[in-house]
Amino acid sequence: MTKVSWSRLMFFTMLMFVLTLAACGNGDTSDEESTDNSDTDTEESVDEGADESAESEPKVTEFEPAFPEQTRAPAVETEAELDVEVVAEGLGVSWGMEEFDTNRLLVTQRDSAELLIVDLEDGSVSDPIEGTPEVNSEGQGGLLDVTIAPDFDESRLVFMTFAQDIEGGTVTAVGKGVLSEDEASLEDFEVIFQAEPAYDGNLHYGGRIIFDDEDNLFLTTGERSDDPIRERAQDLDAYLGKVIHITQDGEAVDTNPFIEDEDALDGIYSYGHRNVQGVDFHPETGDLWIVEFGPQAGDELNIIEPGNNYGWPIVSYGIEYSGELINDGVSEHEAQGFVEPRYYWDPTSAPSGMSFYDNDAIPEWENNLFIGGLASSYIVRVVIEDDLIVGEERLLTDEGERFRDVLVTEDGALIAITDGGMIYKIAAAG
Ligand SMILES: [Ca+2]
């Protein structure tokens, strides 16, 4: 295991990333979420303290926020002394994870579709667990998220999301299987939900899952990226660009907002999303927060309420990768009848998986939100007061990793997994 001193990692304020995305406005490959790793970012140093906001790069757009705290929050800095440790390395693109046993993680490998067990104490990595589903691993597809049933200790049920080939293209699918007692295989794996319609593309699958306190699942999807399919994010007869609420058998939860609407799909909980890559419940308020990947700029943090429309692709605080405006450049959500994001990034933070810090091991982090950043190559720490973002910090800025997902262990360590196959553990020093 490699120990890295925290002080070495604390010079984020001296770094400035200048996005040159405009230089590669050639469709899919310019999406920072794209899988070709052809990052076009350049870095240059600036004097420390040159900018009081966490964001030192110039904005991409000229949009005005709907309220002052909606973007570019003041920079904050963790005061506690932290240890950063590389627990494991040499894995493939590590997309999702869950702590299924104290200090032991289930970790998905997106491209190889493997499910692994990683021991945080000795850094050991298991052989691939048998019985995982067949996936479509083109583009942003593959084996995506993993979580365990609330009654896992008895049922040993593991839930996973993945890109699946079906007639007409691919879908974001959810399946479940039973982890054998010897942890070598997933038994009786079955698909419980497919986010139809299928589409012949390999981008924007969304794919995060989380259990609520009534033991039902929230699933996030993407709108499949291309114009015009992305417009289906606004349609209630398609599961694209949605937050979906289903039971452990894949049925719509009977309190869902469109159950009574015969023209709408029963599983839909909220709509008008682009590509929802992170989801978690706020530890204090219990609200469901999501992060969705924007176009060029305009990544959003949203609080999800049933039946709400979050506006994509009608309104956005971002612009097309080509530099063109979206819908003539309408950014205000509320004025158009949509829900304003609680926060947006301009330029992008390239957000992926996220987790609230629901632990007291690092007291100043309590109820803060941590979000993995991809092309941005950092972890974002967000400080929230009364649903307003009042501070932002960037962590592990010099590792050069695409941070795909983060979680908080029972012990209060922050774990991050990356596209480069690294597993980091950040914990209070000592
Ligand atoms: Ca929006």
Residues whose N, C-alpha, C, O or C-beta is under 5 A from the ligand:
A	BS01	CA	G272 Y310 G311 W312 V315 V339
